[in-house]
Amino acid sequence: MNDTEFNTAVDTILLAIEDALEDLDTDIDAENAGGILTLTFENDSKVIVNRQGPTKEIWVAARSGGFHCGYRDGEWICNTTKETLSALLNRVCSEQAGEPVTLSL
């Protein structure tokens, strides 16, 4: 994947995350600034999703830790947990929201 393809893929998934959040009943605010998506929960905790161009990864920072996701076989996959980015976000967002969160990505 070249830089242009990487940036397009990241822009697409960040937009999909924002769109999925709009469809939820849960109050999670999303702010996208410079390719860094910050999700803020009612309890003021945050999940940060951002691109790492040099490694061509998406990094997720949450209370439960930091996660690096690489693009493999058409999906973003966490290098440590082997979860898809969607499953990872559902898990960490549910933990931080204190209620089930399901993002349809």
Backbone hydrogen bonds in HBPLUS format (Angstrom, degrees):
<---DONOR---> <-ACCEPTOR-->    atom                        ^
c    i                          cat <-CA-CA->   ^        H-A-AA   ^      H-
h    n   atom  resd res      DA  || num        DHA   H-A  angle D-A-AA Bond
n    s   type  num  typ     dist DA aas  dist angle  dist       angle   num
A0006-PHE N   A0002-ASN O   2.91 MM   4  6.13 160.8  1.95 156.8 163.0     1
A0007-ASN N   A0003-ASP O   2.91 MM   4  6.10 170.3  1.92 153.5 155.6     2
A0008-THR N   A0004-THR O   2.98 MM   4  6.13 157.3  2.03 148.5 155.0     3
A0009-ALA N   A0005-GLU O   2.92 MM   4  6.08 160.6  1.96 148.3 153.8     4
A0010-VAL N   A0006-PHE O   2.90 MM   4  6.17 159.7  1.94 156.3 161.9     5
A0011-ASP N   A0007-ASN O   2.91 MM   4  6.01 165.3  1.93 146.3 151.0     6
A0012-THR N   A0008-THR O   2.96 MM   4  6.10 155.8  2.02 146.6 153.2     7
A0013-ILE N   A0009-ALA O   3.08 MM   4  6.34 158.4  2.13 146.1 150.9     8
A0014-LEU N   A0010-VAL O   2.90 MM   4  6.07 164.1  1.92 159.4 163.9     9
A0015-LEU N   A0011-ASP O   3.06 MM   4  6.17 158.6  2.11 145.0 150.7    10
A0016-ALA N   A0012-THR O   2.98 MM   4  6.19 151.7  2.07 141.7 150.2    11
A0017-ILE N   A0013-ILE O   2.90 MM   4  6.14 151.0  1.99 147.7 154.7    12
A0018-GLU N   A0014-LEU O   3.06 MM   4  6.35 162.7  2.09 147.4 151.6    13
A0019-ASP N   A0015-LEU O   2.89 MM   4  6.13 162.6  1.92 152.5 157.3    14
A0020-ALA N   A0016-ALA O   2.89 MM   4  6.03 157.4  1.94 145.6 151.9    15
A0021-LEU N   A0017-ILE O   2.97 MM   4  6.20 150.9  2.05 149.7 157.3    16
A0022-GLU N   A0018-GLU O   3.22 MM   4  6.53 145.4  2.35 144.1 152.5    17
A0023-ASP N   A0020-ALA O   3.15 MM   3  5.30 139.1  2.33  99.6 110.7    18
A0024-LEU N   A0021-LEU O   3.16 MM   3  5.36 163.8  2.19 108.1 113.0    19
A0029-ASP N   A0040-THR O   2.91 MM  11  5.08 154.2  1.98 157.5 153.7    20
A0040-THR N   A0029-ASP O   2.81 MM  11  5.08 160.0  1.85 146.1 153.1    21
A0031-GLU N   A0038-THR O   2.97 MM   7  5.23 148.0  2.07 139.9 150.1    22
A0038-THR N   A0031-GLU O   2.85 MM   7  5.23 168.1  1.87 149.6 152.1    23
A0033-ALA N   A0036-ILE O   3.03 MM   3  5.35 165.2  2.06 144.1 144.4    24
A0036-ILE N   A0033-ALA O   3.11 MM   3  5.35 152.6  2.18 108.0 116.4    25
A0037-LEU N   A0049-VAL O   2.78 MM  12  5.04 166.2  1.80 165.0 160.7    26
A0049-VAL N   A0037-LEU O   2.80 MM  12  5.04 163.6  1.83 152.0 157.5    27
A0039-LEU N   A0047-VAL O   2.81 MM   8  5.09 175.0  1.81 161.3 162.8    28
A0047-VAL N   A0039-LEU O   2.92 MM   8  5.09 148.7  2.02 140.2 149.7    29
A0041-PHE N   A0045-SER O   2.94 MM   4  5.46 168.0  1.96 160.4 163.8    30
A0044-ASP N   A0041-PHE O   2.78 MM   3  5.14 151.4  1.86 122.9 125.1    31
A0048-ILE N   A0061-ALA O   2.92 MM  13  5.03 158.4  1.97 143.6 150.1    32
A0061-ALA N   A0048-ILE O   2.82 MM  13  5.03 159.0  1.86 146.0 153.2    33
A0050-ASN N   A0059-TRP O   2.93 MM   9  5.38 163.1  1.96 154.2 159.9    34
A0059-TRP N   A0050-ASN O   2.77 MM   9  5.38 164.8  1.79 164.5 167.3    35
A0052-GLN N   A0057-GLU O   2.79 MM   5  5.18 150.2  1.88 166.8 160.4    36
A0056-LYS N   A0052-GLN O   2.80 MM   4  5.62 117.4  2.19 144.2 162.2    37
A0057-GLU N   A0052-GLN O   3.19 MM   5  5.18 157.5  2.24 133.1 137.5    38
A0056-LYS N   A0053-GLY O   3.12 MM   3  4.74 140.7  2.28  93.8 105.6    39
A0058-ILE N   A0069-CYS O   2.89 MM  11  5.08 156.6  1.95 143.9 151.3    40
A0069-CYS N   A0058-ILE O   2.76 MM  11  5.08 158.1  1.80 152.1 159.3    41
A0060-VAL N   A0067-PHE O   2.81 MM   7  5.05 160.4  1.85 148.7 154.9    42
A0067-PHE N   A0060-VAL O   2.78 MM   7  5.05 155.0  1.84 150.2 157.9    43
A0062-ALA N   A0065-GLY O   2.91 MM   3  5.27 159.5  1.95 147.6 154.4    44
A0065-GLY N   A0062-ALA O   2.99 MM   3  5.27 161.8  2.02 110.9 116.8    45
A0079-ASN N   A0068-HIS O   2.76 MM  11  5.82 170.6  1.77 173.6 170.7    46
A0070-GLY N   A0077-ILE O   2.91 MM   7  5.45 145.3  2.03 156.7 147.4    47
A0077-ILE N   A0070-GLY O   2.81 MM   7  5.45 166.8  1.83 157.8 158.2    48
A0072-ARG N   A0075-GLU O   2.78 MM   3  5.43 160.7  1.82 166.9 161.8    49
A0075-GLU N   A0072-ARG O   3.00 MM   3  5.43 157.9  2.05 116.1 123.1    50
A0085-LEU N   A0076-TRP O   2.83 MM   9  5.39 138.7  2.00 149.9 147.4    51
A0078-CYS N   A0083-GLU O   2.79 MM   5  5.38 169.5  1.80 166.5 168.7    52
A0082-LYS N   A0078-CYS O   3.02 MM   4  4.84 137.5  2.20 122.7 132.2    53
A0088-LEU N   A0084-THR O   2.91 MM   4  6.13 163.7  1.93 156.9 161.9    54
A0089-LEU N   A0085-LEU O   2.86 MM   4  6.03 166.1  1.88 152.9 156.3    55
A0090-ASN N   A0086-SER O   2.93 MM   4  6.13 158.6  1.97 148.8 155.3    56
A0091-ARG N   A0087-ALA O   2.98 MM   4  6.17 155.9  2.04 146.0 152.2    57
A0092-VAL N   A0088-LEU O   2.93 MM   4  6.22 175.2  1.93 163.5 162.5    58
A0093-CYS N   A0089-LEU O   2.86 MM   4  5.69 157.3  1.91 145.3 152.6    59
A0094-SER N   A0090-ASN O   3.02 MM   4  5.93 151.1  2.11 134.8 142.9    60
A0095-GLU N   A0091-ARG O   2.96 MM   4  6.21 159.0  2.01 150.9 156.8    61
A0096-GLN N   A0092-VAL O   3.03 MM   4  6.19 158.5  2.08 142.7 148.1    62
A0097-ALA N   A0093-CYS O   2.79 MM   4  5.82 148.1  1.89 146.6 155.5    63
A0098-GLY N   A0094-SER O   2.94 MM   4  5.78 136.9  2.13 140.5 149.8    64
